[in-house]
């Protein structure tokens, strides 16, 4: 079975945003954000799975000079937080439709050849700067300084 493709969330978000109920509008916003976030995370080869990964994805885009994309992703996250957590306000269809449009545009830009070249170049530079792995398994088992090995 092939791995799940996060862009499928964007198609679901589009369908949900066209429904007439608020639960669908809120769910559409959430799926639109996660489609763009997961595609971004995967393109940037971010393996972190902590709560900080959302901010890290935006920061990586900014580091590459893709501030506009980072701002769009941050805005989608803000709207997703409103849709998912703020039940005291009415989340309207127009907000869901706008979020879905922004997600669609962001996904299209992430797939553009110029953006993909920039991301690949950044990842290559990052690999060149990465510290080398220990040369032998014994080195990786060395006790921290100041502690005795048992």
Steps between C-alpha positions, in 0.01 A plus 500: 500500500649839402555763772230757567529818293416804715372693198193275523404713800476800265246320283299406809520860624358621169205260528434589863517876437205472257270342759245713685583413861750663731663171603595444135639853470713452812617159380581645156726759660676237706557269202617791282763594757619145552527440124739794468687437825566132430608565141732776625642282777565214259655722231732651759588153625415593859491187715407678823161389633480729803244779542771747390511354149231741376709803584814331375348442156419872473845599625668274242299665222608842625863387515476409131364843412146368454343744746174531304447125518584497870249781563228313311570184698494697827167658402353159418618373838340798675170436322524128574546579870190722492300230320617220729504672838281812505146369523367830636505659156321406180742369236345600169514334162679797346788451750521131407495580128774760544711255699456232236598748225810607694595134556452423129719796400765409757510136385532615140789729591672228704490278189631768265839427342661815643387420856607137470845610374535737795400230748736242348786748505432582866486132593833433322665788686353373828643153438844647435486688831368204701744355753652170399369182657728318742761298314438185698224357720735512798524880477125538522492299825762714672388629841452877535795691648517493874308174531641156550402210285374196683 
